[in-house]
Amino acid sequence: MTDPATRKVILVGANPGIQLFDGETCTAYASCWRVDWSVMGAGTALVVWCAGQVHLVGHDETLARWLESHFTRHFPEVEGLAWPEPIHHPASVGIDIDLATGMRAHGGGFDIRMSPVLDRRAFVTDDFALGDVMHSLSLVFAPCGSGSIRMRGRMLPGELQRAGTPTRPWTSAFISEAEVWRA
């Protein structure tokens, strides 16, 4: 385990995410990456899990695979999901984030939307495990009231989960902006 004070910045950007459910069963998950800077370069990518497959969308396959294997694969949202070898789709990815209204990400036949923004709050931890490596993470978290994932025009099944309180809402569709990862 590393001392948080000695950890170096490895990624700066944004990572909105959405997870859909049928009851307690996850039906789809999307991790939308806008990397402003990282040790693997900058760019955009989508990591989408649905129907037992993992899709990577982005022109920079090396960056997309790193985001999937180093980060997304280890997120709590995907714990317990079958995670086969990802299918890469070389395509442009557009990600438009507005902390006042919501988010849209699209590329490679996927269209992901979230709105309205219900809250904005800071989050900081020095104890975020990705695999066997402890990371530090800081970000602005903004849960959204609705969200959808479309694949080739077809709406993927499932609903958002909701929790929290009226003054501190939580949903399984959220914008994560001003994200800084250190390892």
N, C-alpha and C positions, 0 to 999 in steps of 0.2 A: 504494500500500500504506500502510495506516494504522499508526501507532505503537500497539502493544498497550496501552501505558500510558494512551492517550487514548480508548480504545474505551469506549462506553457500553453498559450492560446493555439488551438488547432483548427477552429472553425468560427466564423462570424457570419451571421445571416438570419434567415427566418425558416421556420419549419411548421407551418400549419398542418393539422392532422384531423382526420375524421374516421370514426369507427361506427359501423352500423350493426344492429342486432335484430334477431328474431327471438324475443324473450331474452334468455341469458346467452344465447349462441351468437357468436360473431359471424356476420354474413359478408362483410367487406371492411377493408381498412385502406386508407390512403395517407401517405406521408409526402407532403409537398415541400421540396427543398429549393430555397433561393440562397445560394452560397455567394456571399459578397467577397469573402476571402477564406481560404483554407490551405492547409499544407498540401492538398491535392489539387489546388487551383480553384477557380470560381466558375459559377454557372448555375443552371437550373436542372432539376430532375424530379420525377415522380416515382415513388415506390408504392405499388398497389397490390394488395392481396385480395383475391376473390376466387371463388370456386376452386380452392385448393391450389391456385397458381400464384406466383409472384411475378409481377411485371415491372420492369425498369424502363422508364421513358427518359430519354435525354440524348443529345448529340455526343456528349463526352461519356463514353461507356466506362472509362476508368473511374471518373468521379462518381457516376451513378452506382457502380458496383461498390465503391468504398462507402458511400452513404448508406447503402443497403446493409452491407456486411459489418461495418464498424458501429453504426448507429441503429437504424430502424430495426434490424433483426433482434436487437437486444431490448427494445422498448417494452415496458410492461403491457402495453395494449396488444402485443402479438404473442405474449407468453402462452404456450399451449397450442398454438396454431401449427398445423403441418406447414413446413417451410421448405419447399423444394427449390432446386436450382432456378434462379430467376431467368426469365425470358427478357432479353434486351430488345427494345424498340427504338432504333435511332430516329429521333424526331425532335423538333423544337418544342420547348416547354415554355409557356407563358404563365406567369404568376403575378396577379394583381392583388395587392393587399391594401386595405384601407381600415385602419383601426376605428374609424367612426361608423363604417357600414358593413364591412365583411371582406370576403376573399373569393377569387375565382382562379383556378389553375386548370390548364388545358394543354393537351399534347398527346400524340400517338393514339388518338381515338378516345381518350379519357377527358371528361369535363367534370370538375369538382367545384362545388359552390357551398359557401357558408354565409349566413346572415340571419338576423341582425346581431351585431355585437351587443352582448348583455352586460359586460363588465370589462375592466382592464385592471390588472394587478401585477406587481412584480413578484418574481419567484427566483430564489437563489438557494443552491445547495452545493456542498462539497462532497456529497455522498451519493452520486449517481453511478451505479455500476453498469458498465457496458461489457458484457462477458466477464472476464476476470480482472478488468482494469477499472479502477475507481476514477471518476471524472468530476470536475466542478462544472456547474451549469448556472447561467443567469439568463433571464429572459423576461419579456412582458407577455403575460398570458391573457387571452381574451376569448372566453367561451362564447359560442354563437347559438342562437335559438333554433335554427334549422340548418339542414345541410343535405347534400345529395352527391352521389357519385354516379356518373353515366359512363358506360363503356360502349363505344360505337353507337351512340344515340339511345341505348337501352338503359333505363334506370336500374341500378343494382338494388336488390331487395334489402329491406331492413329499416330500422328506426334508430334515432339517437337515444342514448340513455341520458337521463337528467338526475341531478342531485343538488346538494347544497341548500342555500337559503335564498330568499329574495335579495338580500344585500350581498351575498357571496355565492352566486350561481355557479354551477358546473354542468357542462354537457360533454358528450363524446365528440363534439365538433368544436375545434378551437383554433385560434390563430396564435402562433408563437412567433413573436417579433423581437428584434434586438437580441437575438440568441447568441451567446458566447459559450463555447465549449473549451475546457482546458483539461489537459492530461499530463 
